[in-house]
Amino acid sequence: MPRGHVLVVDDERSILTTLQKTLTLEGYSVDVAGGVKVAEEKLAKTSYDIALFDVALPDGDGVTLLQKIRGQGADFPVVVMSGHATVDAAVRATRLGAFDFLEKPVSTDRLLLVFENALRLARVEAEARALRTQAGLGELVGQSRAMLVLREQIERAAKASANVLIIGERGTGKELVARAIHMASKRARGPLEKMNCAAIPSELFESELFGHEAGAFTGATKQRRGKFERASGGTLFLDEIGDMPMPMQAKLLRVLQEREIERVGGNEVIKVDVRVVAATNRELEQMSAEGKFRADLYDRLNVLPLFMPPLRNRREDIPVLAKHFLELTTVANDRAGMNISDQAMNALAAHSFPGNVRELRNVIERLVILTPDDTIDADDVRTCLGGAATPTGALFRPGVPFRVLAEEAERAILEQALAHHGGQMAASARALGLERSHLYKKCKALGLRKGESETEDEA
């Protein structure tokens, strides 16, 4: 088995031949390219473990090629070489993610050592990412179809560098998803900064995001770095983004476009390298259509949308979540050894949980504290929930018109179908035996969101 698949890019045929022979003798599988265009063609078709780029090429330069593939998400190590090496070129290459910078003529021993170290580090980082992914996803408890789809989406989102918008009701676990994305990404070694946009007074918003200089306003006695500056090299989680004041939306959009900030009261331009993960429980698309949220900011944030399923659409996860929270809260409240009866679990599963996972956790903790015995039973659950839990199938409610009940049932069916199929309209329509256009119109009439990545022309 080869030690690694290598791409060598250089315009001098003799150097390509020498490097190819040397690396092949050392057990590497080697492809060569004489310029940027050929290299890009090979990179588009083949996965490489490591690459060696010359700086000066007939149709471009290796550092620009490095910058381009990094922007496309390539994360394998790249070594850059040059016969006219300068400090500036070396600094630029390493800032763009080059593993090392070598001067020509390249020493064989030096090259082999650099390759060995680069591949070893790449393996260690891959193993660390896998462990972080498991750790982050481990907080997202549940084995329902909706959760399996969500985990797959998180893993794909973590590998990318684009902004993410997490959409879901309050209490569904949007912050856990943001943390899982960060922990599984290449930015995991960097900071994860969090900001709840609904909790910040409008007059402090700009300072909170961008920081301020001493004397910028009353009470600003010393310089303070903002969330963007502290998150540089990592991830910034903006929760409840729909509550951000309109003037700040324009400033946030500029930062996302320019990747630079200025502190309040300052004039120094500060470059920031931040991936933004935003979350909302509001209909930003509708808000933007009504002029309540900037459409251009929505487009910039909504590159990778993730939909959080409400707990009522994944009831099969309630027992697993309940046991998970029971383990956590019994330890925290010195009630180790408590358990929950099957009847109590059925009573929990029958509850609608409008507050979603957060409400379930609070209910379990309340039960742990208030239940005098070591076993939580159905009566304990009913008392905690303030009465008998409503059975899942009990659709009739005295005094509620049939039209309202039918609409609620129809909405629940469509929500569950979309959650089961990860928000995909086409798959949901097939499962329900509906035309996709008919399902789209039904969802629109009932105020449901469209599928994750599909749209339908209004006709």
C-alpha positions as CSV (number, residue, x, y, z in Angstrom):
1,M,0.0,0.0,0.0
2,P,1.5,3.4,-1.0
3,R,2.6,5.7,1.8
4,G,0.4,8.5,0.3
5,H,-0.9,9.9,-3.0
6,V,1.1,12.9,-4.0
7,L,0.6,15.7,-6.6
8,V,3.8,17.5,-7.7
9,V,3.3,20.7,-9.7
10,D,6.3,22.3,-11.4
11,D,7.0,23.6,-14.9
12,E,10.5,22.1,-15.2
13,R,10.4,18.7,-16.7
14,S,13.7,17.5,-15.2
15,I,12.6,18.5,-11.7
16,L,9.2,16.7,-12.2
17,T,11.0,13.5,-13.3
18,T,13.5,13.6,-10.5
19,L,10.9,14.2,-7.8
20,Q,8.6,11.5,-9.3
21,K,11.3,8.9,-9.2
22,T,12.5,9.9,-5.7
23,L,9.1,9.8,-4.2
24,T,8.1,6.6,-6.0
25,L,11.2,4.9,-4.6
26,E,10.1,6.0,-1.2
27,G,6.8,4.3,-1.6
28,Y,4.6,7.2,-2.6
29,S,2.0,7.1,-5.5
30,V,2.9,10.2,-7.6
31,D,1.0,12.4,-10.1
32,V,2.7,15.3,-11.8
33,A,1.4,18.5,-13.5
34,G,3.4,21.2,-15.4
35,G,1.1,24.1,-14.7
36,V,-2.0,25.4,-12.8
37,K,-4.6,24.3,-15.4
38,V,-3.4,20.6,-15.4
39,A,-3.1,20.6,-11.6
40,E,-6.7,21.9,-11.3
41,E,-7.9,19.2,-13.6
42,K,-6.2,16.5,-11.6
43,L,-7.4,17.9,-8.3
44,A,-11.0,17.9,-9.5
45,K,-10.8,14.2,-10.3
46,T,-8.5,12.7,-7.7
47,S,-8.1,12.8,-3.9
48,Y,-4.5,13.5,-2.7
49,D,-2.9,13.0,0.7
50,I,-0.2,15.7,0.1
51,A,0.9,18.1,-2.6
52,L,4.1,19.9,-3.6
53,F,3.5,23.2,-5.5
54,D,6.1,25.4,-7.2
55,V,5.5,29.1,-6.9
56,A,6.4,30.3,-10.4
57,L,4.3,28.5,-13.0
58,P,3.7,29.4,-16.7
59,D,-0.1,29.9,-16.2
60,G,-0.2,31.2,-12.6
61,D,1.6,30.5,-9.3
62,G,1.4,27.8,-6.7
63,V,0.5,30.1,-3.8
64,T,-2.6,31.3,-5.6
65,L,-3.4,27.7,-6.4
66,L,-3.1,26.8,-2.7
67,Q,-5.4,29.7,-1.8
68,K,-8.0,28.5,-4.3
69,I,-8.1,24.9,-3.2
70,R,-8.3,25.9,0.5
71,G,-11.3,28.1,-0.4
72,Q,-12.9,25.0,-2.0
73,G,-12.4,23.1,1.3
74,A,-9.3,21.0,0.5
75,D,-7.6,20.2,3.8
76,F,-4.6,17.9,2.8
77,P,-1.1,19.3,3.5
78,V,0.5,21.3,0.8
79,V,4.3,22.1,0.7
80,V,5.4,25.1,-1.4
81,M,8.8,25.4,-3.1
82,S,10.6,28.2,-5.0
83,G,13.9,28.9,-6.7
84,H,13.5,32.5,-5.9
85,A,12.4,32.3,-2.3
86,T,11.7,35.4,-0.4
87,V,10.5,36.0,3.2
88,D,7.3,37.6,1.9
89,A,6.5,34.6,-0.3
90,A,7.1,32.2,2.6
91,V,5.0,34.2,5.0
92,R,2.1,34.5,2.4
93,A,2.2,30.7,1.7
94,T,2.1,29.7,5.4
95,R,-0.7,32.2,6.2
96,L,-2.7,30.5,3.4
97,G,-2.2,27.2,5.0
98,A,1.0,25.8,3.5
99,F,2.6,23.2,5.7
100,D,6.2,24.3,4.8
101,F,8.1,26.4,2.3
102,L,11.2,24.9,0.7
103,E,14.0,26.5,-1.4
104,K,15.2,25.0,-4.7
105,P,17.1,22.9,-5.3
106,V,15.2,20.9,-2.8
107,S,17.2,18.5,-0.6
108,T,15.8,15.0,-0.9
109,D,16.3,14.3,2.8
110,R,14.6,17.6,3.8
111,L,11.7,16.9,1.4
112,L,11.1,13.3,2.7
113,L,11.2,14.6,6.3
114,V,8.7,17.3,5.6
115,F,6.4,14.9,3.9
116,E,6.6,12.4,6.7
117,N,5.9,15.1,9.3
118,A,3.0,16.5,7.3
119,L,1.3,13.2,6.8
120,R,1.7,12.3,10.4
121,L,0.2,15.5,11.5
122,A,-2.7,15.1,9.0
123,R,-3.4,11.7,10.5
124,V,-3.4,13.0,14.0
125,E,-5.7,15.9,13.1
126,A,-8.1,13.5,11.3
127,E,-8.3,11.3,14.3
128,A,-8.8,14.3,16.6
129,R,-11.6,15.5,14.3
130,A,-13.3,12.1,14.4
131,L,-13.2,12.1,18.2
132,R,-14.5,15.7,18.4
133,T,-17.3,14.8,16.0
134,Q,-18.3,11.9,18.2
135,A,-18.2,14.1,21.2
136,G,-20.2,16.9,19.7
137,L,-22.8,14.6,18.1
138,G,-23.0,12.6,21.4
139,E,-24.9,15.5,22.9
140,L,-27.6,15.2,20.3
141,V,-29.4,12.3,21.8
142,G,-31.9,10.3,19.7
143,Q,-32.1,7.6,17.0
144,S,-35.2,8.8,15.1
145,R,-34.9,9.2,11.3
146,A,-35.0,13.0,11.8
147,M,-32.0,12.9,14.1
148,L,-30.0,10.6,11.9
149,V,-30.6,12.9,9.0
150,L,-29.6,15.9,11.1
151,R,-26.3,14.2,12.2
152,E,-25.4,13.5,8.6
153,Q,-26.1,17.2,7.8
154,I,-23.9,18.4,10.7
155,E,-21.0,16.2,9.6
156,R,-21.2,17.6,6.0
157,A,-21.6,21.2,7.3
158,A,-18.6,20.8,9.6
159,K,-16.3,19.9,6.6
160,A,-17.3,23.1,4.8
161,S,-16.4,26.7,5.6
162,A,-19.7,28.4,4.6
163,N,-22.0,30.1,7.1
164,V,-24.8,28.0,8.6
165,L,-28.3,29.0,9.6
166,I,-30.0,26.7,12.1
167,I,-33.8,26.9,12.0
168,G,-36.0,25.5,14.7
169,E,-38.4,26.2,17.6
170,R,-37.2,27.2,21.0
171,G,-35.8,24.4,23.1
172,T,-34.9,22.1,20.2
173,G,-31.2,22.2,20.8
174,K,-29.9,24.7,18.2
175,E,-26.9,25.6,20.4
176,L,-25.9,22.0,20.7
177,V,-25.9,21.8,16.9
178,A,-23.7,24.9,16.6
179,R,-21.2,23.3,19.1
180,A,-21.2,20.0,17.2
181,I,-20.4,21.8,13.9
182,H,-17.6,23.7,15.6
183,M,-16.1,20.7,17.3
184,A,-16.1,18.6,14.1
185,S,-14.7,21.4,11.9
186,K,-11.1,22.4,11.1
187,R,-11.7,25.4,13.4
188,A,-12.2,23.2,16.5
189,R,-8.9,24.3,18.0
190,G,-10.0,27.9,17.8
191,P,-12.6,29.6,20.0
192,L,-16.4,29.2,20.0
193,E,-17.9,32.5,20.9
194,K,-21.7,32.8,21.6
195,M,-24.0,35.7,21.6
196,N,-27.8,35.8,22.2
197,C,-29.1,38.6,20.0
198,A,-32.4,38.7,21.9
199,A,-30.6,39.4,25.2
200,I,-28.4,42.4,24.2
201,P,-29.7,46.0,24.5
202,S,-29.7,47.7,21.1
203,E,-27.3,50.5,22.3
204,L,-24.7,47.9,23.3
205,F,-25.0,45.7,20.2
206,E,-22.2,47.2,18.2
207,S,-19.7,47.2,21.2
208,E,-20.6,43.6,22.0
209,L,-19.9,42.4,18.4
210,F,-17.0,44.6,17.4
211,G,-15.5,45.8,20.7
212,H,-14.7,49.4,21.7
213,E,-11.7,51.7,22.5
214,A,-11.3,53.4,25.8
215,G,-13.4,56.6,26.0
216,A,-15.6,55.5,23.1
217,F,-18.7,56.2,25.3
218,T,-19.6,56.8,28.9
219,G,-18.4,53.8,30.9
220,A,-15.9,52.6,28.4
221,T,-12.9,53.0,30.7
222,K,-10.6,50.6,28.8
223,Q,-10.3,48.9,25.4
224,R,-12.5,45.8,24.9
225,R,-12.4,43.2,22.2
226,G,-15.8,42.2,20.7
227,K,-17.2,38.8,19.8
228,F,-15.8,38.8,16.3
229,E,-12.3,39.6,17.4
230,R,-12.4,37.0,20.2
231,A,-13.8,34.4,17.8
232,S,-11.1,34.9,15.1
233,G,-9.8,31.6,14.0
234,G,-12.9,29.9,15.3
235,T,-16.7,30.1,15.2
236,L,-19.2,32.8,16.2
237,F,-22.6,31.5,17.2
238,L,-25.3,34.2,16.9
239,D,-28.5,32.9,18.5
240,E,-31.9,34.4,17.8
241,I,-30.5,36.3,14.8
242,G,-34.0,37.4,13.9
243,D,-33.9,39.8,16.9
244,M,-30.9,41.7,15.7
245,P,-31.7,45.4,15.2
246,M,-31.9,46.5,11.6
247,P,-29.0,49.0,11.8
248,M,-26.7,46.2,13.1
249,Q,-27.8,43.9,10.3
250,A,-26.2,46.2,7.8
251,K,-23.0,46.3,9.8
252,L,-22.9,42.5,10.2
253,L,-23.4,42.1,6.5
254,R,-20.4,44.3,5.8
255,V,-18.2,42.2,8.1
256,L,-19.4,39.0,6.5
257,Q,-18.5,40.4,3.1
258,E,-15.2,42.2,4.0
259,R,-14.0,40.0,6.9
260,E,-12.8,43.1,8.8
261,I,-14.1,45.2,11.7
262,E,-13.5,48.5,13.4
263,R,-13.9,48.8,17.2
264,V,-16.4,51.5,18.4
265,G,-14.5,54.7,18.8
266,G,-11.5,53.4,16.8
267,N,-10.3,53.8,13.2
268,E,-8.1,50.7,13.0
269,V,-9.2,48.1,10.5
270,I,-8.9,44.7,12.0
271,K,-9.0,41.5,9.9
272,V,-11.0,38.7,11.3
273,D,-11.2,35.0,10.3
274,V,-14.6,33.9,11.6
275,R,-17.2,31.3,10.6
276,V,-20.7,32.4,11.5
277,V,-23.3,29.9,12.7
278,A,-26.6,31.7,13.2
279,A,-29.9,30.3,14.7
280,T,-33.5,31.4,14.7
281,N,-36.9,30.3,15.7
282,R,-38.5,32.9,13.4
283,E,-39.4,32.9,9.7
284,L,-36.5,35.0,8.3
285,E,-37.6,34.5,4.7
286,Q,-41.0,35.9,5.5
287,M,-39.5,38.7,7.6
288,S,-37.2,39.7,4.8
289,A,-40.2,39.8,2.4
290,E,-41.9,42.1,4.9
291,G,-38.9,44.4,5.2
292,K,-38.3,43.3,8.9
293,F,-35.0,41.5,8.1
294,R,-32.4,42.3,5.5
295,A,-32.8,40.0,2.5
296,D,-29.2,40.3,1.6
297,L,-28.1,39.3,5.1
298,Y,-30.6,36.4,5.0
299,D,-29.0,35.2,1.8
300,R,-25.5,35.5,3.3
301,L,-26.4,33.5,6.4
302,N,-28.6,30.9,4.7
303,V,-25.8,29.3,2.7
304,L,-26.2,26.0,4.6
305,P,-29.6,25.8,6.3
306,L,-30.2,23.1,9.0
307,F,-33.7,22.4,10.2
308,M,-34.2,21.3,13.9
309,P,-37.1,18.9,14.2
310,P,-39.5,19.7,17.1
311,L,-39.8,17.0,19.7
312,R,-43.4,16.2,18.8
313,N,-42.2,15.0,15.4
314,R,-39.7,12.6,16.9
315,R,-41.7,11.1,19.8
316,E,-39.7,7.9,19.5
317,D,-36.7,9.8,21.0
318,I,-38.6,10.8,24.1
319,P,-37.7,7.6,26.1
320,V,-34.0,7.8,25.1
321,L,-33.9,11.5,26.0
322,A,-35.7,11.0,29.3
323,K,-33.3,8.3,30.4
324,H,-30.4,10.5,29.4
325,F,-31.6,13.4,31.4
326,L,-32.5,11.1,34.3
327,E,-28.9,10.0,34.5
328,L,-27.6,13.6,34.5
329,T,-30.1,15.0,36.9
330,T,-30.0,12.2,39.5
331,V,-26.3,12.7,39.8
332,A,-26.6,16.5,40.0
333,N,-29.3,16.3,42.7
334,D,-27.9,13.4,44.7
335,R,-30.7,11.0,43.8
336,A,-28.6,8.3,42.2
337,G,-30.4,5.0,41.7
338,M,-33.8,6.5,40.7
339,N,-35.6,5.0,37.7
340,I,-38.8,5.6,35.7
341,S,-41.6,3.1,35.1
342,D,-42.8,2.1,31.7
343,Q,-46.2,3.7,32.5
344,A,-44.5,7.0,33.4
345,M,-42.5,6.8,30.1
346,N,-45.7,6.3,28.2
347,A,-47.2,9.3,29.9
348,L,-44.2,11.4,28.9
349,A,-44.3,10.2,25.3
350,A,-48.0,11.2,25.1
351,H,-47.2,14.8,26.1
352,S,-46.9,17.4,23.2
353,F,-43.9,19.2,24.8
354,P,-44.3,22.6,23.2
355,G,-41.1,23.6,24.9
356,N,-39.3,20.7,23.1
357,V,-36.2,19.1,24.5
358,R,-35.6,21.9,27.0
359,E,-39.0,21.4,28.5
360,L,-38.5,17.6,28.7
361,R,-35.2,18.1,30.6
362,N,-36.9,20.5,33.0
363,V,-39.7,18.0,33.6
364,I,-37.3,15.2,34.4
365,E,-35.3,17.4,36.8
366,R,-38.5,18.5,38.5
367,L,-39.6,14.8,38.8
368,V,-36.2,13.9,40.3
369,I,-36.5,16.6,42.9
370,L,-40.1,16.2,43.8
371,T,-40.7,12.4,43.6
372,P,-40.4,11.0,47.1
373,D,-39.8,7.4,46.0
374,D,-37.0,5.9,43.9
375,T,-39.3,5.1,41.0
376,I,-41.1,7.8,39.0
377,D,-44.6,6.5,38.0
378,A,-47.3,7.8,35.7
379,D,-49.2,9.7,38.5
380,D,-45.9,11.6,39.2
381,V,-45.7,12.5,35.6
382,R,-49.3,13.6,35.3
383,T,-49.0,15.7,38.5
384,C,-45.8,17.3,37.2
385,L,-47.4,18.1,33.9
386,G,-50.4,19.7,35.5
387,G,-53.0,17.0,34.7
388,A,-53.4,14.0,32.6
389,A,-51.2,13.9,29.5
390,T,-53.1,14.1,26.3
391,P,-53.0,10.8,24.4
392,T,-51.3,11.2,21.0
393,G,-54.4,9.9,19.2
394,A,-56.9,12.1,21.0
395,L,-57.6,14.6,18.3
396,F,-61.2,15.6,19.4
397,R,-61.4,18.5,21.8
398,P,-64.9,19.7,22.9
399,G,-65.8,23.1,21.6
400,V,-63.1,23.2,18.9
401,P,-64.5,23.4,15.4
402,F,-63.8,20.5,13.0
403,R,-62.1,22.8,10.6
404,V,-59.5,23.8,13.2
405,L,-59.0,20.2,14.3
406,A,-58.6,19.0,10.7
407,E,-56.0,21.7,10.0
408,E,-54.0,20.8,13.1
409,A,-54.0,17.2,12.2
410,E,-53.0,17.9,8.6
411,R,-50.2,20.2,9.7
412,A,-48.9,17.5,12.1
413,I,-48.8,14.9,9.4
414,L,-46.9,17.2,7.0
415,E,-44.5,18.3,9.7
416,Q,-43.7,14.7,10.6
417,A,-43.3,13.7,6.9
418,L,-40.9,16.5,6.3
419,A,-38.9,15.8,9.5
420,H,-38.7,12.1,8.6
421,H,-37.3,12.9,5.2
422,G,-34.9,15.6,6.4
423,G,-37.0,18.5,5.0
424,Q,-36.9,17.1,1.4
425,M,-40.1,18.0,-0.4
426,A,-39.8,15.5,-3.2
427,A,-39.2,12.5,-0.9
428,S,-42.0,13.7,1.4
429,A,-44.5,14.0,-1.5
430,R,-43.7,10.5,-2.7
431,A,-44.2,9.0,0.8
432,L,-47.6,10.8,1.1
433,G,-48.7,9.9,-2.4
434,L,-49.0,13.6,-3.4
435,E,-47.7,15.7,-6.3
436,R,-44.8,17.8,-5.2
437,S,-46.5,21.0,-6.3
438,H,-49.6,20.0,-4.2
439,L,-47.5,19.4,-1.1
440,Y,-45.8,22.7,-1.6
441,K,-49.1,24.5,-1.8
442,K,-50.3,22.7,1.3
443,C,-47.2,23.6,3.2
444,K,-47.6,27.3,2.2
445,A,-51.2,27.4,3.1
446,L,-50.5,25.9,6.5
447,G,-47.5,28.2,7.1
448,L,-44.9,25.4,7.1
449,R,-41.4,25.9,5.8
450,K,-40.3,24.6,2.5
451,G,-37.9,21.7,2.2
452,E,-34.3,22.1,3.1
453,S,-32.9,22.6,-0.4
454,E,-35.9,22.6,-2.7
455,T,-38.1,25.4,-4.0
456,E,-41.1,25.5,-6.1
457,D,-42.2,28.2,-8.4
458,E,-45.5,29.8,-7.4
459,A,-47.9,29.1,-10.1
